[in-house]
Amino acid sequence: MYHRNPGRLIAFGIGAVVLGPTIISLLKPLAKATIKTGVILYQKTKETLAETGEQLADIVAEAKAEVMAEKTVGSDNFAKTESAEN
């Protein structure tokens, strides 16, 4: 297509050189806004996951404390039963 009409190829090249910086300058704010949105979403997600991790750690700690308390109560009841039988 362009080998038959080199003038068209030259015009396309000149147009790219002239319009390239203009197009790039127009797209830069859009790219920057997109990246900023991505950074904000990343930070919010990171914070949310950290909070969720803390809540899960608290739940696990409470569950462990309850298990230990139940073991202590269970061993106390066993000791009372043993001493009552003797």
C-alpha positions, 0 to 999 in steps of 0.5 A: 500500500505505502510502497506505491505511494511514498508521499503517504508514508512520509505524511504519516511519519511527519504526522506521527512526529508532530502529533506524537508529543501532543497525544502523549501530553494528553494521555499522561494525565489519564495514565497518572490518574489511573496509577493514582487510583491503583495506588489508593486501592492497593493501600486501602486493601492493604489496610483492610487485610491488616485489620482483618488479620488483627481481628482473626488473631484476636479471635484465635487468642480468645479461643485458645484462652477459652480452651485453656480455661476449660482444661483448667476447669476440667482438671479441677473437676477431675481432681475433686472427683478423684479425692471424693472417691478416696 
